[in-house]
């Protein structure tokens, strides 16, 4: 992958961890990742970009008060039959 874009075929799963001041998203890809991950609209701000090459796990961590992050709260209810 030289373009740095993930196709739906390569995307494994994403895990989100919300800390007190930060949000971290870890991507587990099906194949080796080469490229960068960034917050849309903030690709030129080094605080909002993560670069990685040659691994199947990559992540980005941003502060909640940077990169245009907006915090919303929601409740999801699941019923098991």
trRosetta pair geometry for C-beta under 8 A, 3 or more apart (Angstrom, degrees):
i j d omega theta_ij theta_ji phi_ij phi_ji
1 4 6.9 134 144 -62 103 20
1 5 7.3 -142 -169 57 114 52
1 6 7.6 11 -149 -92 157 53
1 10 7.1 46 -69 -107 143 169
1 31 7.0 132 -19 101 118 122
1 32 7.5 -169 25 89 106 72
1 33 7.1 -35 64 -137 141 39
1 34 5.3 167 83 43 89 96
1 35 6.9 -61 126 -29 114 116
2 34 6.7 -20 -107 93 34 134
3 35 7.1 3 107 -91 45 129
4 34 6.4 -92 -90 110 64 66
4 35 2.4 135 -138 -125 83 122
4 36 5.9 -2 -161 22 136 65
5 35 7.0 160 -31 -113 31 167
6 10 4.9 -130 -156 82 82 115
6 11 4.9 92 151 -67 128 91
6 27 7.8 -125 -59 179 163 146
6 29 6.5 -123 -123 -118 127 122
6 33 7.3 -24 -81 -119 108 101
6 35 8.0 -144 -41 47 79 147
7 10 5.2 90 52 9 75 98
7 11 7.2 -139 93 -13 38 90
8 11 5.7 -50 -140 29 36 115
9 30 7.1 -89 142 47 61 149
10 29 5.5 4 158 -167 89 105
10 30 5.1 -140 -151 45 46 102
10 31 5.3 -66 -135 30 102 100
10 33 8.0 131 157 -89 126 79
11 14 7.9 -26 -173 -38 105 95
11 27 7.4 -69 -141 -162 80 111
11 29 6.4 -56 -116 -120 34 77
11 30 7.2 6 47 -4 13 99
12 27 7.3 126 50 174 90 69
12 28 4.3 -74 85 104 136 79
12 29 5.2 -174 -2 -119 102 17
12 30 5.2 152 -65 -49 91 67
12 56 7.7 52 -11 174 143 100
13 27 7.9 -179 94 -149 34 52
13 28 5.4 2 55 52 73 107
14 25 5.7 -6 -173 -173 112 100
14 26 6.9 154 -157 78 58 47
14 27 5.3 -22 -102 -100 83 68
14 28 7.5 -170 -82 19 33 73
15 25 7.2 158 78 -156 45 51
15 26 4.7 -11 57 57 97 100
15 28 7.4 47 -8 -13 101 106
16 23 6.8 -14 -166 -172 95 95
16 24 7.3 156 -155 84 47 52
16 25 5.3 -15 -101 -102 74 77
17 23 7.4 158 82 -159 52 48
17 24 4.6 -8 58 59 101 100
17 25 7.9 -172 22 -76 68 33
17 26 7.4 35 -3 -7 107 104
18 22 8.0 -179 -156 96 42 49
18 23 5.5 -14 -109 -109 67 80
19 22 4.5 16 52 56 120 81
19 23 7.2 -153 25 -74 76 32
19 24 7.0 50 -14 -6 108 100
21 63 5.8 -23 153 -143 90 85
21 64 5.8 -132 -170 15 43 105
21 65 7.6 -38 -162 1 86 98
22 61 5.3 14 177 -178 131 98
22 62 6.6 160 -152 84 80 32
22 63 5.5 -54 -97 -102 76 46
22 64 6.5 -134 -90 -26 22 81
23 61 7.2 172 85 -149 41 56
23 62 5.8 -13 57 61 88 82
23 64 6.3 100 -20 -79 96 78
23 69 6.6 163 14 -135 133 142
24 59 5.9 11 -176 179 97 123
24 60 7.2 177 -147 90 57 42
24 61 4.3 -16 -99 -100 87 88
25 37 7.7 -142 83 160 113 148
25 59 6.3 171 88 -151 47 74
25 60 5.5 0 54 55 93 86
25 61 8.0 -179 21 -79 57 45
26 57 6.5 -4 -177 -169 101 96
26 58 7.5 168 -154 89 58 32
26 59 4.3 -27 -102 -95 66 109
27 33 7.2 89 101 -73 121 159
27 37 7.1 171 -2 -84 137 148
27 57 7.1 162 84 -151 54 47
27 58 5.3 -12 58 64 101 80
27 59 6.7 177 14 -85 70 49
28 56 6.6 30 -162 142 62 89
28 57 5.6 -11 -105 -102 67 80
29 32 7.4 105 91 -133 125 3
29 33 4.9 122 19 -56 155 106
29 56 5.2 -138 63 -159 79 67
29 57 7.5 -166 17 -75 77 31
29 58 7.3 13 -9 15 116 99
30 56 7.5 -108 101 -147 6 111
31 56 7.0 -140 138 -109 12 94
32 53 8.0 36 161 179 103 54
32 54 5.7 -18 -169 -143 122 30
32 55 6.5 109 -144 47 78 8
32 56 6.0 -70 -96 -68 46 70
33 52 5.8 31 102 99 113 109
33 53 7.3 -130 105 -120 64 30
33 54 7.9 -50 66 28 56 18
33 55 6.2 -28 44 74 93 62
33 56 6.6 124 -6 -119 91 28
33 58 5.0 -94 79 -13 152 134
34 52 7.6 -130 -120 104 31 61
34 53 4.5 36 -122 -127 78 83
34 54 6.8 54 -83 -38 89 51
35 51 7.5 -123 132 -141 30 66
35 52 7.4 -3 63 60 48 68
35 53 7.6 117 -5 -86 33 75
36 49 5.7 -3 179 -171 124 99
36 50 6.4 162 -158 83 72 45
36 51 4.5 -33 -99 -97 94 70
36 52 7.5 134 -102 17 45 63
37 49 7.2 154 82 -157 50 51
37 50 4.7 -6 56 58 97 100
37 52 7.5 8 -2 14 101 107
37 58 6.5 156 -17 127 129 120
37 59 7.8 -101 48 154 153 15
37 60 4.5 -127 102 -44 123 128
38 42 6.4 -157 170 86 100 74
38 43 4.3 80 132 -109 159 72
38 48 5.8 64 -160 128 81 85
38 49 4.4 -12 -100 -105 100 76
38 50 7.4 -175 -73 23 55 61
38 60 7.4 177 -89 -120 26 153
39 42 4.3 7 80 50 102 120
39 43 7.6 -156 64 -63 53 54
39 45 7.9 -30 52 61 109 114
39 48 4.2 -77 27 -173 112 114
39 49 7.8 -105 13 -65 73 53
39 60 7.7 178 -47 149 79 147
39 62 6.2 51 -50 -75 133 160
39 67 4.2 87 40 -178 166 120
39 68 6.6 167 147 48 132 100
39 69 7.6 -77 -135 -64 149 78
40 43 7.7 -3 -130 -43 28 94
41 68 6.0 5 88 11 127 160
42 45 4.5 -45 -177 32 91 120
42 47 8.0 -59 164 75 126 79
42 48 3.7 -21 125 105 124 167
42 49 7.7 -150 120 -47 84 81
42 67 4.7 -165 73 -141 175 75
42 68 6.1 -162 -44 8 126 110
43 48 7.3 -98 -82 101 23 111
43 49 6.4 78 -153 -85 49 114
45 48 4.4 48 84 19 105 112
45 49 6.9 160 82 -15 54 98
45 66 7.7 -164 144 172 141 108
45 67 6.6 -170 88 -96 139 76
46 49 5.8 -69 -137 39 35 110
47 62 6.9 94 146 -131 82 82
47 63 7.1 -33 172 15 121 104
47 66 5.3 -59 126 157 136 151
47 67 6.5 -139 108 -54 95 100
48 62 5.9 35 -117 -111 65 124
48 66 6.7 -146 -68 136 95 104
48 67 3.9 143 -104 -107 115 114
49 60 7.5 -82 -175 -129 16 119
50 58 6.7 152 126 168 124 101
50 59 6.5 -101 178 99 168 44
50 60 3.9 -146 -3 -97 134 82
50 61 7.6 92 -72 16 130 59
52 55 6.0 -65 169 41 117 109
52 58 3.9 -173 55 -122 161 122
52 59 8.0 87 -46 26 149 47
55 58 6.1 135 81 -62 109 82
62 66 6.0 -134 -178 81 94 99
62 67 4.6 -48 -163 23 140 150
62 69 6.2 165 117 -56 123 129
63 66 4.4 63 65 17 101 109
63 67 7.3 136 55 9 67 102
63 69 7.5 -152 102 12 48 144
64 69 5.2 -120 -151 101 45 145
64 71 6.3 17 -160 -55 116 119
65 69 7.2 -58 -46 53 11 114
66 69 6.7 41 69 4 42 109
